[in-house]
């Protein structure tokens, strides 16, 4: 028989994080939770205490009193397709569009400027949108089967960036996929649950994602973080999910070799060999709101959403440096896909290259060019004046 009572502590491998989207802030939703994959988490609470400044003949400080209890959270994870999609969208105040419904169509041709469809299937009704990234597959010429941005859209005609690598007449069975999310004003909070052991849970109502990051470098994989402001931390002795939680998707983690595609700047492949790149966002001024009569937060102040990024390349020419000097703004994007072709395209809709560091770090080293990317609202025609776009291929 098995031995019991051997562990002095709960193993982190036993911890399960899950969540459910709230329809009312801080109120437990009646639905099955969604489990998530993670490397580590930082959901916790802390109390603010103060001591009355009383004159005391006995030389002692007065007893402290609690003024508020703040709860925050963080998730650190290896990025895989679909796993954190809903949380990503909420962290930028957006929602993913309905996926494109265009599969196994034989009337599609690749042209010098994009694609045509004799069946006129390129419409908003099939969920095509200007500025959206699409993944095209099925052409006989494999070089055509890649990811494109829709620059303009009309019945049966798409203009793209980049343009197809070759032209091909209609006849092949072509499938086009895509779904996008841009930063917006939607407020979506979640009820988070941390399973520690049987009858031991810590729950976080009103958990709202107020920032995040996505970073990748040579010899690594795509890493993500999300930060949260919570209403409270509550101990529970039973599972708060309505029924069994949905198991987290099991796709492969997106690596830096086969998973990260060409980095595009102003629609063209960026010069130089990229070593590292990343995008991060946060809501400057976001805060929990407190009031008399409650130790827990009573509301959330959303603040202002800010985006920036980083790019590190081997130094080979002054192209990016000249853009820094000229304060040239333009979109930057790259794809991050797993071995099954599922994943994301991440776009700073307009970014200015700032604060280059081109230095000789020491003997026998490669000279690197490290740049900051300053995100700002993008072109109104292409990106609707938004700063960040995340496209998903499920």
WOMO-V246583 format. One line per field, one symbol per residue. ss: DSSP state (~ for helix, > for strand, _ for the rest). phi: phi as a letter, one per 30 degrees, with the letter a starting at -180 (. if undefined). A space follows every 50 residues. Layout:
ss->???
phi->???
This chain:
ss->___________~~~_>>>>>>____________>>____>>__>>>>>>> >____________>>>>>>>>>>>>>>>_>____~~~~~~~_________ _>>>>__>>>___>>>>______~~~______>>>>>____~~~__>>>> >>>>__>>>>>______>_____>>>>_>>>>_______>>>>>>>>__> >>>>>>>>>>>>>>>>>___>_>>>>>>>>___>>>_________>____ __>_>____>___>>__>>____>>>>>>>>>>>__>>>_________>> >__>>>>>>>>>>>____~~~~~~~~__>>>>>>>>>_____>>>>>>>> >>>>>>>>>________>>>>>>>>____~~~~____>>>>>>_
phi->.ddciccdaddddddbcbabdccbeicedcaddcdbdacabbdabbccbb cecddbddicddddbdcabcbbabbbaddbdieceddeeddcibbdddee cabhccccbccdblbbbddhddbddcidbdjddbccbjdddddddacbcd cabbeibbcbbddedacaddkddcbbblabbcdacdcbcbccbcdcaeib bccbdidbdclaabbabeibbdcbbbcbccdacbdbcbddddidddddec ddddcdcdccdedcbhibdddicdcbaabbbacdidadccbdjbdddcab cdibdbbaabbbbddbacedddddddhdcldbbacbbddciclbccbdda bcdbhdbcbcdldicddcbcbcccdaededddciidcbbbcbbc
